[in-house]
Amino acid sequence: MDIAIALRAFVRTVERASVTAAARDLAVSQPAVTKHLRNLERHVGARLLERSSRIVRPTPQGQALYEASRGALATIDAALEGVRHDMGTIEGPLRLHAPSCIGVRHLHPIVMAFQQRHPAVTVDLILENRDIDLVYENFDLAVRYGRPAGQELIIRRLGLIRRILVAAPNFLARFGPIDTPERLSEIDIVSSARLLSPRDTLALQHRSGETLDLPAQPILRTNDAEVISATLLQGHAAGPVQQLLVNRELAEGRLVRILPEYVVRPTEAFLAFPSVRYMRPVVRAFTDFTIAALRKIDGIDSTENDAFRLSPDPGDTIPAPCGIETTI
């Protein structure tokens, strides 16, 4: 029996609470994982896992072995990856999760640029708007909106996601200028559901620092970025968006910023990775590369004051490409 392979199968089964999922993550068959687990239990002379029709979980002896062996395996991985790093090699798989909008418009180009620099890196880029368990679902990294909690995570702050108010020129041609918050309350808006309060109020912040809970008239609530984009660009409604996702549309004049002295309450963004794993050189290199690239984007601010210092005056345009908001 190869004890290292058996322990890896055991550790992943505990983390996934499933032999089938562990086999999929390890790219081996389910019978192979079952055989490794059976041999390991025979080797230590103890039952390590309790199995039911729904879940697999460690026995007390199994939990003790898991706590000890995951650190030992991480040390082995560190030694092997350390040699590769000393040789200047950044290679191997990278599994990355992010919200779909920022992933399509910004993270995907960053991934391709990283692979041009390190061709031996393969990336699984999963873009979807849901919360995940990085350990359970076997991700190396995740872009998160809002401070991650409830997991064994190490996080690095990206900044504050600036949200602004925009409308299409044909919308303004029909409804006239929107130059006061009260006027904004009178028009139809499109927004993600989570950005509005249960009473349909929108939290605005003035450049003076004052906050305002503004009554809103949401004609459409959605968590789909393409729906928000089409709704805004067709002039069906105005609405709040992440600026980093509408820079191109603003620059081309297809969207216009309204109430530029206000921003919508920002969300803090983070890059997170599991603390229970050794940070492989490819993960470390991609983290440093990505954080530097994302922080250069117009629309990710270091502090709340930057949202106003960098915000354009009415009529100004903003360079750099992007798309439409999805709030998670």
Secondary structure, DSSP 8 states (H G I E B T S, - for coil): --HHHHHHHHHHHHHHT-HHHHHHHHTS-HHHHHHHHHHHHHHHTS--EEE-SS-EEE-HHHHHHHHHHHHHHHHHHHHHHHHHHHTT---EEEEEEE-HHHIIIIIHHHHHHHHHH-TTEEEEEEE-SS---TTTTT-SEEEEES---SSSEEEEEEEEEEEEEEE-HHHHHHH----SHHHHHTSEEEE-GGGS-TT-EEEEEETTS-EEEEE-EEEEE-S-HHHHHHHHHTTS-BEEEEGGGTHHHHHTTSSEEE-TTEEEEEEEEEEEEETTS---HHHHHHHHHHHHHHTTSTTEESSTTHHHHS---TT----S--------
